[in-house]
Amino acid sequence: MNTNDLIIIHFEEVRRRSRKVWKAIPEEMLQWRPDENALSCAEMIRHVLEGEFLYHHVLIGRGSNALKNISNPFDTKKFTTVDDELEFTKTYRKEFINYIKTISADDLENLEIDRSDVGYKRKLGDMLLRIAYHESVHTGQLLNYMRTMGVNRPMIWD
């Protein structure tokens, strides 16, 4: 197993657990938020899925400047259900995973992704792990939302 395979396994495992959480949120609770300044459950799911799409373009373009020239399909897509959102993003997810398969070990260690606009520059390998971590953090937040709502939480620590 090579580094790329491990990274892909990590992304797939994070997404598997996220999906369990997302699908366990009752449809009538998707617009729930803990306070007026917080994201709703649906907004947080969208944030994660859209974030992966945007991060992919940041990686391809080696920095945030790449976002200036893309058309964001999420801008015109209204969130309806978790299943619909996952279906909508299926192609983008496949493209992202396929991109990871093309990365060389040298690129993981040596290519720099410039996100100076938000305060950092990181190596490509570091950025990939941060993208998965971003999703993991929001999955944890949704588990906390579910606890607060009094909704049964799925067992994701299998």
Beta strands, then each sheet from edge to edge (+ up, - down):
strand 1: 112-115
strand 2: 120-123
sheet 1: 1+ 2-
end
